[in-house]
Amino acid sequence: MKLKSIILSSISCFFSVALLATEKPKLVVGVVVDQMRWDYLYRYADRYSDNGFKRLLREGFSGENMQINYVPTFTAIGHSTIYTGSVPAIHGIAGNDFIIQATGETMYCTQDDSVKGVGAEGKVGQQSPRNLLSSTITDQLKLATNFQSKVIGIAIKDRGGILPAGHFADAAYWLDGKSGNWISSTFYMHELPKWVKSFNKEKLADNYYKEGWNTLFPIETYKLSTADNNSYEGVFKGEKTPTFPRDLVKLKKDNGYELLKGIPQGNTFTLEFAKKAIEAEQLGNNKNNVTDFLAVSLSSPDYIGHQFAVNSIEIEDTYLRLDRDLADFLSYLDDKFGKGNYIFFLSADHGAAHNPKFFSDMKGNAGYFDTKIAKQDLNKKLEEKFGVTDLVISLTNDQVHLNNSVIGENDLDEEDVKALVIKEMKKLDGIAFVVDMEEVVESSIPKILRERIVNGYNYKRSGAIQYVLEPQWYAGRKDGTGTTHGSWNSYDNHIPAIFMGWGVKPGKTVRQTDMTDIAPTIAQILKIEFPNGNIGTPIFEAIQE
């Protein structure tokens, strides 16, 4: 009887393991919150609900020390890195805009003049993932299932929907600010599906405008933010002061549907469209018993942060509302697929700095680096020595881009040009380091900066010289409002990374993990190959054995 019991137990164990090996999650949902700093998970937690951010932290696995391991830290790069497990040096997305070094041509990250818009005319629709050089986790899922899985990307920003969805996506959708409609391009389709057309006809944005934007709680309770009316915040067109409440119907007259991008309801609108995509495309109900993937980016927090800065009541209210939107979305996924039958992960493409004027008013070191003036001064110095004008064509992405064609035509020594640029830039206020990209490894800068500069340097698309600003300095004009991002500093590169659901082991780690670890973690859970440019390592503590 004892032997029989052992045999039966072994057989049962074998079939349990076999069953586990064949089970698959119905759907993977990736959510990237544009410009979400890691500390937002906790800063406003006292008023978060139990079922939004708190649920993710309670039931999921959190990488508490997730770092971005490259510079510069911008939206297109962040989305690409999360989904490729790679860095600009390899995946090629070197900025939201970057310069093709061979020609001096400026290229938008998802620009594709060979395609046409679907649902809109002009440049707004001429977008695709063709500039992305490596595969994504979504591409790898397609390959692993012989293209049976469905993959859809959704974001208000084109780059937020296109780059995560990868090269093999069934569709990517983004917002046309002129019409307020979700659109796509001929890279994916030649006509919008009926469900998208139907959703667009509902004009939900108009309903959101009727709601207006007032604080979710009494405004006097927003103790973690600066006063409502201050000099650090920008205003909407047609608005005299950056204050609550906002009459969105009135503001629509001057801003149109572009207004939707910069209010919390933009998140609600995006997640409602995501639900519609799940229903209409039958995501998670694949007849071939394979996993589908929905990549969502919530773009509005970035627009709001750029306009109002990180200490504003607008930002606090945005995250209190986003918490409720996420709770609703997770509840929808539970009802639709069953709790634990899908994978959900949330991260951010970058963080954000404090407004320099605010920081300096509080007696901290901060400032603005005016790239326009710096470029003019550099070109003046270069012309004095070499007798040639416009040798510097841009200081975009915290890099000095040289006019390589002019240097060649005038038979100038590029090393001499770079040496003078570096010498002159080191004299400028706010500059911490200036480094020749080809000599980064030997440069006398902190090791962490060397690694991040190397990871961010794509020699075909990045400038010849990298400059690093002092903490809390960023490119902009004196006394500029709102905030921005792009640096290596903690406020820009410390981001949330939470995994929850099928195959995820609840918990957390405070050891350093990198943004490049997100894609291989999902790949490891799904038992599929890593993206082909991946340099990340799975976060094994997050994976259920």
BELRA-V498368 format. One record per helix or strand. SS is the DSSP state (H for helix, E for strand). FROM is the first residue (numbers start at 0). TO is the last residue. If there is no record, write none. Layout:
ss={SS & SS}
from={FROM & FROM}
to={TO & TO}
//
This chain:
ss={H & E & E & H & H & H & E & E & H & H & E & E & E & E & H & E & H & E & H & E & E & H & H & E & H & E & H & H & E & H & H & E & H & E & H & E & H & E & H & H & E & H & H & E & E & H & E & E & E & E & E & H & H & E}
from={1 & 26 & 36 & 39 & 44 & 52 & 60 & 65 & 74 & 87 & 96 & 104 & 110 & 116 & 122 & 126 & 136 & 150 & 157 & 170 & 180 & 193 & 203 & 212 & 218 & 245 & 247 & 264 & 291 & 299 & 312 & 341 & 355 & 366 & 370 & 391 & 395 & 398 & 403 & 413 & 430 & 436 & 446 & 464 & 472 & 489 & 493 & 496 & 503 & 506 & 512 & 516 & 539 & 542}
to={21 & 32 & 36 & 42 & 46 & 58 & 62 & 66 & 83 & 90 & 99 & 107 & 110 & 117 & 124 & 126 & 143 & 154 & 164 & 175 & 184 & 201 & 210 & 212 & 220 & 245 & 261 & 279 & 297 & 307 & 336 & 346 & 360 & 368 & 385 & 393 & 397 & 401 & 408 & 424 & 435 & 438 & 455 & 468 & 474 & 492 & 494 & 500 & 503 & 508 & 513 & 525 & 541 & 542}
//
